[in-house]
Amino acid sequence: MRKELLTRESADLVGLFDCGEEPYAIEVSDWIKGTGGDVWLAIRGGAEVWLYLSESEELIGFGALYPQRIHLEGSDRPLGELLTIAYFGIAKAFRKKPDGPYQNYYSRQILHDLIQQAKKHPSNPNRLALYVNPNNVGAIRLYSDPEFQFVKVGTFDGDDCMVKIF
Ligand SMILES: CC(C)(COP(=O)(O)OP(=O)(O)OC[C@H]1O[C@@H](n2cnc3c(N)ncnc32)[C@H](O)[C@@H]1OP(=O)(O)O)[C@@H](O)C(=O)NCCC(=O)NCCS
């Protein structure tokens, strides 16, 4: 697997990206394909969208690191600007792959790499946050895994906000 940043030049790589049928999966696929144009706005706003590719240049998955201002519902104390994994998805064909122990799945390899990227991010964060739909039990189990240790700190717009401290 190799990785590169999404740019206008590499945009062809994401054209057919499909990470599943669940509403939250469709949102992720639509975002990276630029259906609403938000991906380019996010990149202009400082997002790094990392593409992870197979040897045959298929898009296995991607993750977007994006500094965002976080305000949890019901809290009068904003968390302030935090580095987030704003979007994260594994293409359907690569979910629960490669064959073998789940600890080595692409989902985990990519999440691990995003965390390493986050640690080196110019914003010099000591925390990394993400939002996840509370029905997305697979993603929540992945983020809460002892290897990754994201912890729910509240909700925002119906999503669980989870934070990992470095
Ligand atoms: C969320 C996503 C990245 C997870 O990747 P994945 O390859 O599908 O799945 P995981 O790496 O979590 O592996 C799941 C499998 O690993 C195994 N597994 C994972 N954790 C396990 C554990 N603690 N114990 C035993 N088995 C485990 C199981 O076989 C599990 O399959 P199951 O869910 O059918 O039980 C991927 O499903 C995806 O892209 N989804 C759509 C987009 C999305 O939801 N993004 C997140 C938005 S915040």
The ligand as a Tripos MOL2 file, in Angstrom:
@<TRIPOS>MOLECULE
LIG
   48    50     1     0     0
SMALL
NO_CHARGES

@<TRIPOS>ATOM
      1 C1        -15.7210    1.7340    9.2930 C.3       1 LIG1
      2 C2        -14.8040    0.9710    8.3500 C.3       1 LIG1
      3 C3        -13.5950    1.8250    8.0220 C.3       1 LIG1
      4 C4        -14.3330   -0.3180    9.0640 C.3       1 LIG1
      5 O1        -13.5370   -1.1200    8.2140 O.3       1 LIG1
      6 P1        -13.8860   -2.6720    7.9400 P.3       1 LIG1
      7 O2        -12.7830   -3.2930    7.1700 O.co2     1 LIG1
      8 O3        -15.2450   -2.7190    7.3360 O.co2     1 LIG1
      9 O4        -14.0660   -3.3270    9.3360 O.3       1 LIG1
     10 P2        -13.1670   -3.5140   10.6350 P.3       1 LIG1
     11 O5        -11.7470   -3.2940   10.3880 O.co2     1 LIG1
     12 O6        -13.8170   -2.7300   11.7180 O.co2     1 LIG1
     13 O7        -13.3600   -5.0680   10.8360 O.3       1 LIG1
     14 C5        -14.5870   -5.6170   11.1570 C.3       1 LIG1
     15 C6        -14.4160   -7.1150   11.3660 C.3       1 LIG1
     16 O8        -13.2000   -7.3630   12.0920 O.3       1 LIG1
     17 C7        -13.4390   -8.3390   13.1000 C.3       1 LIG1
     18 N1        -13.3000   -7.6630   14.3910 N.ar      1 LIG1
     19 C8        -13.1450   -6.3280   14.5840 C.ar      1 LIG1
     20 N2        -12.9800   -6.0650   15.8970 N.ar      1 LIG1
     21 C9        -13.0590   -7.2510   16.5170 C.ar      1 LIG1
     22 C10       -12.9540   -7.6380   17.8870 C.ar      1 LIG1
     23 N3        -12.7510   -6.7400   18.8480 N.pl3     1 LIG1
     24 N4        -13.0710   -8.9500   18.1760 N.ar      1 LIG1
     25 C11       -13.2720   -9.8650   17.2110 C.ar      1 LIG1
     26 N5        -13.3940   -9.5490   15.8910 N.ar      1 LIG1
     27 C12       -13.2640   -8.2570   15.5590 C.ar      1 LIG1
     28 C13       -14.8190   -8.8830   12.8530 C.3       1 LIG1
     29 O9        -14.7280   -9.9360   11.9200 O.3       1 LIG1
     30 C14       -15.5110   -7.7070   12.1950 C.3       1 LIG1
     31 O10       -16.5830   -8.0900   11.3740 O.3       1 LIG1
     32 P3        -18.1050   -7.8200   11.8920 P.3       1 LIG1
     33 O11       -18.1940   -6.3170   12.0650 O.co2     1 LIG1
     34 O12       -18.9470   -8.3320   10.7830 O.co2     1 LIG1
     35 O13       -18.2150   -8.5300   13.2090 O.co2     1 LIG1
     36 C15       -15.5040    0.5700    7.0210 C.3       1 LIG1
     37 O14       -16.5280   -0.3290    7.3170 O.3       1 LIG1
     38 C16       -16.0650    1.7100    6.2270 C.2       1 LIG1
     39 O15       -15.3910    2.3230    5.4100 O.2       1 LIG1
     40 N6        -17.3630    2.0060    6.4210 N.am      1 LIG1
     41 C17       -18.0700    3.0300    5.6600 C.3       1 LIG1
     42 C18       -17.6000    4.4230    5.9580 C.3       1 LIG1
     43 C19       -17.6640    4.7310    7.4340 C.2       1 LIG1
     44 O16       -18.5780    4.3400    8.1320 O.2       1 LIG1
     45 N7        -16.6640    5.5000    7.8880 N.am      1 LIG1
     46 C20       -16.5810    5.9420    9.2440 C.3       1 LIG1
     47 C21       -17.3000    7.2220    9.3840 C.3       1 LIG1
     48 S1        -16.9220    8.0070   10.9130 S.3       1 LIG1
@<TRIPOS>BOND
     1     1     2 1
     2     2     3 1
     3     2     4 1
     4     2    36 1
     5     4     5 1
     6     5     6 1
     7     6     7 2
     8     6     8 1
     9     6     9 1
    10     9    10 1
    11    10    11 2
    12    10    12 1
    13    10    13 1
    14    13    14 1
    15    14    15 1
    16    15    16 1
    17    15    30 1
    18    16    17 1
    19    17    18 1
    20    17    28 1
    21    18    19 ar
    22    18    27 ar
    23    19    20 ar
    24    20    21 ar
    25    21    22 ar
    26    21    27 ar
    27    22    23 1
    28    22    24 ar
    29    24    25 ar
    30    25    26 ar
    31    26    27 ar
    32    28    29 1
    33    28    30 1
    34    30    31 1
    35    31    32 1
    36    32    33 2
    37    32    34 1
    38    32    35 1
    39    36    37 1
    40    36    38 1
    41    38    39 2
    42    38    40 1
    43    40    41 1
    44    41    42 1
    45    42    43 1
    46    43    44 2
    47    43    45 1
    48    45    46 1
    49    46    47 1
    50    47    48 1
@<TRIPOS>SUBSTRUCTURE
     1 LIG1         1 GROUP 0 **** ****
